[in-house]
């Protein structure tokens, strides 16, 4: 049994369509390294931060900021998947080690019982030799 209270145990499931970048994939920068190229082209987040105070920015700059945020969202989702996969790997590794431990304990118990049975058998049958 686990020492973690039941109310703290939950399974969070999510799907690729739950994330903003995947539902707006048509707006992502094109190409294999589209996000990398976009981040190198963009002067930084200072332009994106001035959008609310300066509505006169060219539409191209606003669209680049939007694409940059989509790239950030995609990066965060990939980190989330990495964390989830590492968690699953750790859980499976723990279950494998626990299974090996139980099997080795069973083997040790079986050997112990066999040794005790052999000693008892020899003890009761030593006069017949």
Secondary structure, DSSP 4 states (H G I P E B T S, - for coil): --SS-GGG-------GGGSHHHHTGGGSPPSTTHHHHHHHHS--HHHHHTTTT-TTS-HHHHHHHHHHHHHHHHHHHHHHHHHHHHHHHHHHHHHHHHHHHHHHHHHHHHHHHHHHHHHHHHHHTSTT-
